[in-house]
Structures are given as C-alpha cells and as structure tokens.
C-alpha cells in the first residue's frame, strides 16, 4: 500500500495550496479550518488530542450528519461506509486517502520532545490534493518557510485582550475560572480545596476517556460548577467558557524530569481565558510563584522566541531485520532544522523485545519485522515499566505470529478482569488505562477474529468505567447541593424550600439543614464558602416558611409552650426564646430566638406570643401571691408585709422578719391569713406556692433576678428531705420550699408539722424522737439527730440493752392503738381537723413515700406497735395471728440458752439555745466542751434506713410503754423493759390542755367562739 505521506510531487505542489494559519489562541483558527474543509467534497483534519477530536467530530456531525463523518483515534474508530470527512488524532491519520483538503492543528507541537516527530512528519509529507492548512503559533513561521517552500502565511489576531492579575487564593478566585496543574496529585488537591470553599469543580485531564471528559465539561458548561481544574490539555484547542486561568504550578514532568514551562507554553494555556470577544485574565495560585515581568509581557503581547528545531524521526524504515529496523529509526536527519527525536515508547519496546531470543527467532522475515513494529506501537497507556510493557507486547506478538489473531478466550479474560466499576478514583483510572490498551488492539485491522464484537465489547467496558469515574469525580469534587444553589442564586430564580415534620429543610431537593423554631441550623458538614452559600440560599427560600410558622405559633395554645429550668422557652421540642431579667421578679422580659432574615414582623409576633404565655403562666401559678399584692384592703404593717412577701416570691424565713411579725397584731395577721399566708415557726409562706409547678417557676424567676449564669434546678417533686449541697447559691433552699438543717434540707411544710410535734415536748429536760417524727421526715434516727442539730437542738447519743418485744393480745394492741390516737398533740388534731392549706398541699403526695428513703423499706423495719398504730381499725383482724406467732417465738426463746442482750442506740434531744445556734453556724457542734454525736449520712442506703427506723420505732414505743405502765395497761410489743436496763428519760408532765388553740390557725377565731360557748 502506497504511503499517503510521501514527498509532494511537483505537479501536486503546483495545484495544491499550502497555507500556514498562525496566531495566538482565541483567533478562530480551528473554526476557520473546519469551514474550509466543509467547502470540499472530502477532507482530513488531524488534531493533537482525542478530546479535541471528539469535540470537532460532534460539530461536523451537527453540520453534515453522522453518515459522512468518521472519527479515528487510537482507541476509537467510527467509519461510516460513505465517509467524506475524517476527524483524527495526528497519530491516527489514515494513509493513502488522497483527500481534497488536509489540515494539521497545533503545528507548533513539532518541537515537542515526546510527540514532535509525528507532527514534523505530517508537516513535511502530509498534503491535501487541493488545499493544506497548518494551524499553530506564530513561532513556527520561520521554520515552515524554510522546510515547506511555497507555503503562504495567514496571520490572525486575537479577538480579545489578555491581562495578568497576579496571585490569588482559591477563596478569592472569580467564577468561571480554570485552575491548571501538571500532576494528578496537584489536580486532586486543588479540586478538593475548591469543593470545600466554592462548592465544587469539574476535572479535565488528557488521560480521561472522551465520555468522562465530556461529562465533566458539561458540569462546567451548564453552570453546575463555576470552576474547572485541568491539566495543560485545555490548552490544546478545547473551547470552554473560561474567564480566568490560574496556574497552580509552573513546572511539569516531560517524561525525563521536571522542568519549567516556557513562556509560549504558558501562553498556550493562559489563552484559554476570554473566548470570543470577551477579555480574559490569567494569574497564579497555590504554591506557584508570581510570573516575571518579561514572561507577563511576552504572554500579553504574544511575542515569543521562534522555534528553530523540530523533532524528527526517519519515516523510511528498513524491515529487513530487527537490527536494520532499529538502525533506520536511529538515522540522523539531513537538515539542520531537524533534530532526531529521543527514543519514544515504541523504540524502547522494540529494543527490549529484540533482546528476547524467541522474538528474534520469530522476526526472521520482513513481514514478521513489520508485524513486530506494529505491535511495538501499542501505546503504554498503563504507564508501567518498559520491561512489563514489553512482556505484554511479546505475548500479543506471539499470538499474531502463530495464528494471525489474538485468541478470543485470552482477550475475554483480560477484559473481564477490568470490567468492574467498584473502587475509588485511582482504581477506576487504572482500569480505564488498561481497557484503552485492549480498545487499541480491537481497532487494529485483522488482529481479532470478530473485530466488531470486540470493538463494541471494549467500548462498553470503557463507557461503564467512564461513567463510574465521572460519578466518583463528581461525588468527591462537586458538592451538588452547593452547586445547584449557586446556580439558582446566580440566575436570581425563586428557590423552593420544603420543611419536613421533623424540621429537615431541603432547598431544590437538596438537604441544607434543620429549622429549629425560628432559627435555621445549616448542615454542619458545610464549611467556608460552601457554608455561606448554603445559608444565603436557605434563608432566602425559608422566608415564606418563617411567616407561616409564626402565624401557627401565635395561634398555638399555651399547652404547646413551656419554660425550662434554665429559663428557656420551648415550643414543643424547639427553643423559641428565653426569659430575661425584668424590672420586677414577677415581670420577666422575653428574648425571642428568630433569625434576622425572617424579618421584624416574625420576630415581633414571636415575642408577643411568648410574653403572653409567661404572663399568663405567672398569673396562674402565683395567683395567691398576686392577689395578696393587689389587695387594696390591706393597710399599714400588713400591706408592707404583703409587699415584702411578694418580693420574696411567697416564701420568707421567719428569722429574717421576726421583728416585723411581732409587730403585726391579730387583725393584720388575720387579713394576711385570708390570702393563705401561714405564719410558721420557721417560715412564713403560702402553702399553695409549694406545689411543684410554682416552685419550678419561682426558682427560674429568682435566678433571673440574681443574674445567675447557671440556674439551679428544683428538687424532684414529692421529696420531704434532700441532701443539702453547700455549692448551691445562698437562698436557694428557701426558694425551693426547703430549709437546710445539717446534712439535709427538709420541706418547709413538713418542718412546720414537725415543729407542731416538738412543741409539747420538754426540750429542757430532754426527749427522744417519736415514731411519728421519724415517719413524717422519712429519716433514720441518725439522720433525724443531724436534722435536729441543724435546727438548734443538742443531740446526746447513748446506748442501752435492747429488749425483745413481749407478746401482746389483739385486744391490748387495739386498745393501745385507740389510746395512742386519742393522745395526739392538740396542734396535730387541730391541723387534721381543719382545712389548712398546708394539709391540702401535703395531701398531694405521701410525705413518707416521697422521701429519699424508700417507704417499703421503712415500713418493713417498723415495730409491730408502730404498724398497729398506723393501720386503720378495719385492718385490725389481720393481726389476729400475731398472738400465736408471738407465743411460738416466746416458746422458742425459752428453749434457747440466755444470750447477752443486744445494744441499741438512742438520742436525747435538748434545746441548745443561742450558743448552740452560733456553734451550729460555725460548723462546731459542741456542748460543755464535749463532742456531740452527729447523725450519719445514709444517702438513701436501704440497710441504714431500715436500721434507723427500727431504732426510732423502739424508742417511740418505749415512750408509749412508759405511759401505758403509768395507767396500768399491759406493755405493748417493742416497749422498754422494766428494770435496771431501762433508759433514763426526762419528761415534764404538766396536765395537757386539750382545749389549747394555735393562734396561727386560720380557724382560731371560730374555735375560740366554740370554746366560749362550751
């Protein structure tokens, strides 16, 4: 077959026109060549990259249809039967076509060390029968004039201006910019940086398949992303809408080593900025150093050093043998403008294979040598070592030499191994490089039994891998969410936002964050410019939702709104505001949580609704206190005392206002009692305000008034005592409805009940704790002793022999129960028989069951006498079995040898007076220089609680036993033994005044009237 690129004849030269169309980038040279080619019946155009070849092919197909246009590259071959126009890479240009028109683009690549010899060969030998065009830089004018006599020149000027902007950070990079790098690592690093700061970038590299490259370019061209990261591939005629080109590096690897880019190479890439009549700019970014003034001037003025040497390789090859072929390839050029090219991959593969004995034996004739050379020209797409690549070529050469074809089963194995779409970008890129080898093999004529099948098979694998690679590149380097929102914002289109029931916000179908109340919380994964874009787009789209939500919130019932212990205001589970300190404790201010972008109307509506809520909440929970403050009937000292109680939020320790209380006469006290004010021995308070809800709100209001940074929380509802913590702010326990005494704090209403029980006791002579005292406090004996010391009493600890309880008949137990109930203190009877609010408040929860010591454990430890006293008379028959059980126990005891009596602990309490109070305040509990026993803190320990209750029960029952003995009644179980082991108890025994009336009882006047009538 005659070569298409033989030296032009004289007749051809006379008829054909050879024109060199020279000029900088953006002069329309390629477009001019396409127009010229379509003016002829046939034509061939050679392009430097298969990506550019695909782009030109698509343009010509759009103009003339696919039936007359062929695309031929190393890995792709589309050749219709009636082909008129051939679009090829320069290496794949067909031979012997004899077309009317021929063009070579980027002719300045004749000087390229790697591929230059191919372009030089086309410059010297490729001609169209009617017209030949060489498209390239002005630097080729001199060498073309010398090597191609008779060539005419057409200079084209750039259609736009090019300016230098210096160095810029990625964060300041303008939209529609291309960042250029020269290594895969650098490309990926820049793309990742742009993704984080700008929402994403498209990636274009020469190693990408046309399908992947086109998909990535489409991302950029349609505006999904505003940034492009590419290699110098974009400098080879790719027409993109780029306004700015930034070099992230000024060095590249040329196959031998790293070198600086020449000014003309920089200009070729920078010239991609500013297409058509639009001006463009270029600069540097990242680690690239600023350009020198000389280089900048050369690029902007398009003045470069002319190319003087072209890479050349002999095209007249000698296939007489391997050695002869190598010699012909290494033949030096005869022209001074030509420079023998360095050994390319094909020559290196030939030399490696020549050293193999089997290959040398097979290549024994010109046909075999030609076949060997064709195999050596398979590109090393994989980028592996020369020896590994030569090993693969030897295998293919062996198949072709033996049978003339590559076996289908062997090729199928190679392709199947690559046909996988899993893995990351690097894995997919390697598989794409591998499949390109087999795609190239499939394009060779007569190398395969079924060429069409394998061309389709390898193309399918490449397409699948290309799609997967595009997806991975997009997933890694493009934030779809940000890119979509950026495009919508740029186009000034209305954004569609949706808010789910859980508050998830999607804008244009992309998740952007959550709407919490009236504040937008954007996705935490976003950062930098991406975060700014998300917030801008999201808030713009959420404005209608803010207004709709504000209307719904304004009409929501109070039951949907609540406050937290830290002063927050919640609408369901979403924070919508917080309380702030006001002019008065009962008039707090509101701070609404509303984004500024929601607008002032939404903020005012939310604030008004929250103010209405908290005002109504305070009015409902503090109604008795507010009524007290608004009572115009109060006057004088009563009115002043009412104001003070209002300022204290309904609770005043009596010690702080002792003088004021003494100054109040009975009429003033009566007026205050009408509002539910109780004058207790320790605290003056309104019992209704001790409920959990008012207590919780009172602590919040008190914390606001005191400007606390962290608000203490209310104790759990229902507890009679809690552990007293010293770290809490002063005044906390009073606001919580408790009084700190010793290691624990007791609820103030329970403390007043305890005070009523202590009132009839002889605090001078000394007394022991009764079972009722331990019951209402829910404490062990040791804990109760500590509480009493905290209240100003002295606690003298002692031990005595514990006597087992004697059996008691059911009649005696019933009689004791009746008598014990009849001998309750007068104050307790008065409280039980009245409608005192304290009793009502206490009835909400079981005082004993609500303590930190479990009631079930305490009840289990109570003596039978205490249980009998506590149980209703209707349950007395349940104790009928007690005598029999007790008799059995006595019988067993008589049969067991006498043991040493078990010791029990008891406490005797006496009033400590002023000195005791002072010592207690200093934390020094002493009496006459002797250490006083303190109750041990149990922390709710079950065993300790049981033991304490048992001791207290014995002690209380002992007191009852003494009273029973004085009346001649049988001793109850658990009573104290008569004899030398009896504990010494001092007790005053004045006659009881059964008609005594508590002056603080709100029904005192009525009771006095009844007494007078009697």
HUQUIWO-V146338 format. One record per backbone hydrogen bond with DSSP energy under -0.5 kcal/mol. CO is the residue of the C=O (numbers start at 1). NH is the residue of the N-H. Records with the same first field share a line. If there is no record, write none. Layout:
# HUQUIWO-V146338
CO = NH + NH
This chain:
# HUQUIWO-V146338
3 = 6
9 = 13
10 = 14
11 = 15
12 = 16
17 = 19 + 132
18 = 152
19 = 21 + 134
20 = 22 + 154
21 = 136
22 = 156
26 = 159
28 = 32
29 = 33
30 = 34
31 = 35
32 = 36
33 = 37
34 = 38
35 = 39
36 = 39
37 = 40
42 = 101
43 = 86
44 = 103
45 = 88
46 = 105
47 = 90
49 = 53
50 = 54
51 = 55
52 = 56
53 = 57
54 = 58
55 = 59
56 = 60
57 = 61
58 = 62
59 = 63
60 = 64
61 = 65
65 = 68
66 = 69
67 = 82
68 = 84 + 85
70 = 87
71 = 78
72 = 89
76 = 73
77 = 79
78 = 71
80 = 83
84 = 43
85 = 70 + 87
86 = 45 + 88
87 = 72
88 = 47
89 = 92
90 = 93
99 = 129
100 = 130 + 131
101 = 44
102 = 133
103 = 46
104 = 135
106 = 109
107 = 110
108 = 111
109 = 112
110 = 311
112 = 116
115 = 118 + 119
116 = 120
117 = 121
118 = 122
119 = 123
120 = 124
121 = 125
122 = 126
130 = 17
131 = 102
132 = 19
133 = 104 + 135
134 = 21
135 = 107
136 = 23
137 = 140
138 = 141
139 = 307
140 = 144
141 = 145
142 = 146
143 = 147
144 = 148
147 = 149
148 = 151
152 = 20
154 = 22
161 = 280
163 = 282
166 = 284
169 = 172
170 = 173
176 = 243 + 244
177 = 228
178 = 180 + 246
179 = 230
180 = 248 + 249
183 = 187
184 = 188
185 = 189
186 = 190
187 = 191
188 = 192
189 = 193
190 = 194
191 = 195
192 = 196
193 = 197
194 = 198 + 199 + 200
195 = 199
196 = 530
199 = 479
202 = 229
204 = 231
205 = 208
209 = 213
210 = 214
211 = 215
212 = 216
213 = 217
214 = 218
215 = 219
216 = 220
217 = 221
218 = 222
219 = 224 + 225
220 = 223
226 = 176 + 177
227 = 202
228 = 179 + 230
229 = 204
230 = 181
231 = 234
232 = 235
233 = 236
235 = 237
238 = 240
240 = 242
242 = 274
243 = 281
244 = 178
245 = 283
246 = 180 + 248
247 = 285
250 = 261
252 = 254 + 259
257 = 254
259 = 252
262 = 266
263 = 267
264 = 268
265 = 269
266 = 270
267 = 271
269 = 272
270 = 273
275 = 278
280 = 163
281 = 245
282 = 165
283 = 247
284 = 168
285 = 288
292 = 296
293 = 297
294 = 298
295 = 299
296 = 300
297 = 301
298 = 302 + 303
302 = 304
310 = 339
312 = 341
315 = 317
317 = 319
321 = 325
322 = 326
323 = 327
324 = 328
325 = 329
326 = 330
328 = 331
335 = 338
337 = 310
339 = 312
344 = 348
345 = 349
346 = 350
347 = 351
348 = 352
349 = 353
350 = 354
351 = 355
352 = 355
353 = 356
356 = 360
357 = 361
358 = 362
359 = 363
362 = 364
365 = 369
366 = 370
367 = 371
368 = 372
369 = 373
370 = 374
371 = 375
372 = 376
373 = 377
375 = 378
379 = 381
380 = 383
385 = 389
386 = 390
387 = 391
388 = 392
389 = 393
390 = 394
391 = 395
392 = 396
393 = 397
394 = 398
395 = 399
396 = 400
397 = 401
398 = 402
399 = 403 + 404 + 405
400 = 404
407 = 411
408 = 412
409 = 413
410 = 414
411 = 415
412 = 416
413 = 417
414 = 418
415 = 418 + 419
418 = 420
424 = 428
425 = 429
426 = 430
427 = 431
428 = 432
429 = 433
430 = 434
431 = 435
432 = 436
433 = 437
434 = 437 + 438
435 = 439
436 = 440
437 = 441
438 = 442
439 = 443
440 = 444
441 = 444
444 = 447
447 = 406
449 = 451
450 = 454
451 = 455
452 = 456
453 = 457
454 = 458
455 = 459
456 = 460
457 = 461
458 = 462
459 = 463
460 = 464
461 = 465
462 = 466
463 = 467
464 = 468
465 = 469
466 = 470
467 = 471
468 = 472
469 = 473
470 = 474
471 = 475
472 = 476
473 = 477
474 = 478
477 = 201
478 = 480
479 = 483
480 = 484
481 = 485
482 = 486
483 = 487
484 = 488
485 = 489
486 = 490
487 = 491
488 = 493
489 = 492
495 = 497
496 = 508
498 = 506
500 = 503
503 = 515
504 = 500
505 = 512 + 513
506 = 498 + 508
507 = 510
510 = 507
512 = 523
513 = 505
514 = 516 + 521
515 = 517
516 = 518 + 519
518 = 595
519 = 516 + 521
520 = 522
521 = 514
523 = 526
527 = 530 + 531
528 = 532
529 = 533
530 = 534
531 = 535
532 = 536
533 = 537
534 = 538
535 = 539
536 = 540
537 = 541
538 = 542
539 = 543
540 = 543
542 = 546
543 = 547
544 = 548
545 = 549
546 = 550
547 = 551
548 = 552
549 = 553
550 = 554
551 = 555
553 = 556
557 = 560
558 = 561
560 = 572
562 = 570
564 = 567
567 = 579
568 = 564
569 = 576 + 577
570 = 562 + 572
571 = 573 + 574
574 = 571
576 = 593
577 = 569
578 = 591
580 = 589
584 = 587
587 = 584
589 = 580
590 = 592
591 = 578
592 = 594
593 = 518
595 = 598
596 = 599
599 = 603
600 = 604
601 = 605
602 = 606
603 = 607
604 = 608
605 = 609
606 = 610
607 = 611
608 = 612
609 = 613
610 = 614
611 = 615
612 = 616
613 = 617
614 = 618
615 = 619
616 = 620
617 = 621
618 = 622
620 = 623
622 = 626
623 = 627
624 = 628
625 = 629
626 = 630
627 = 631
628 = 631
630 = 632
631 = 634
635 = 638 + 639
636 = 640
637 = 641
638 = 642
639 = 643
640 = 644
641 = 645
642 = 646
643 = 647
644 = 648
645 = 650
646 = 649
648 = 651
650 = 686
652 = 684
653 = 656 + 657
654 = 657
655 = 658
657 = 661
658 = 662
659 = 663
660 = 664
661 = 664
665 = 669
666 = 670
667 = 671
668 = 672
669 = 673
670 = 674
672 = 675 + 677
673 = 676
676 = 687
677 = 679
678 = 680 + 685
682 = 654 + 655
683 = 680 + 685
684 = 652
685 = 678 + 687
686 = 689
687 = 690
688 = 691
691 = 695
692 = 696
693 = 697
694 = 698
695 = 699
696 = 700
697 = 701
698 = 702
699 = 703
700 = 704
701 = 705
702 = 706
703 = 708
704 = 707
716 = 719
720 = 747
722 = 745
723 = 725
724 = 726
725 = 728
729 = 732
731 = 735
732 = 736
733 = 738
734 = 737
737 = 748
739 = 746
741 = 744
743 = 724
744 = 741
745 = 722
746 = 739
747 = 751
748 = 752
749 = 753
750 = 754
751 = 755
752 = 756
753 = 757
754 = 758
755 = 759
756 = 760
758 = 761
761 = 763
762 = 766
763 = 911
767 = 909
770 = 774
771 = 775
772 = 776
773 = 777
774 = 778 + 779
780 = 784
781 = 785
782 = 786
783 = 787
784 = 788
785 = 789
786 = 790
787 = 791
788 = 793
789 = 792
792 = 912
794 = 796 + 910
795 = 797 + 933
796 = 908
798 = 906
800 = 904
801 = 803
802 = 902
809 = 813
810 = 814
811 = 815
812 = 816
813 = 817
814 = 818
815 = 819
816 = 820
817 = 821
818 = 822
819 = 823
821 = 824
825 = 829
826 = 830
827 = 831
828 = 832
829 = 833
830 = 834
836 = 839 + 840
837 = 841
838 = 842
839 = 843
841 = 844
842 = 845
845 = 847
846 = 850
848 = 851
852 = 854
854 = 858
855 = 859
856 = 860
857 = 861
858 = 862
859 = 862
863 = 867
864 = 868
865 = 869
866 = 870
867 = 871
872 = 875
873 = 876
875 = 878
876 = 879
877 = 880
879 = 882
881 = 885
882 = 886
883 = 887
884 = 888
885 = 889
886 = 890
887 = 891
888 = 892
889 = 893
890 = 894
891 = 895
892 = 896
893 = 896
902 = 802
904 = 800
906 = 798
907 = 909
908 = 796
909 = 767
910 = 794
912 = 916
913 = 917
914 = 918
915 = 919
916 = 920
917 = 921
918 = 922
919 = 924
920 = 923
923 = 925
924 = 926
925 = 932
927 = 930
930 = 927
938 = 941
941 = 945
942 = 946
943 = 947
944 = 948
945 = 949
946 = 950
947 = 951
948 = 952
949 = 953
950 = 954
951 = 955
952 = 956
953 = 957
954 = 958
955 = 959
956 = 960
957 = 961
958 = 962
959 = 963
960 = 964
961 = 965
962 = 966
963 = 967
964 = 967 + 969
965 = 968
972 = 975
979 = 982
983 = 985
985 = 987
992 = 994
993 = 996
998 = 1001
1001 = 1004
1003 = 1007
1004 = 1008
1005 = 1009
1006 = 1010
1007 = 1011
1008 = 1012
1009 = 1013
1010 = 1014
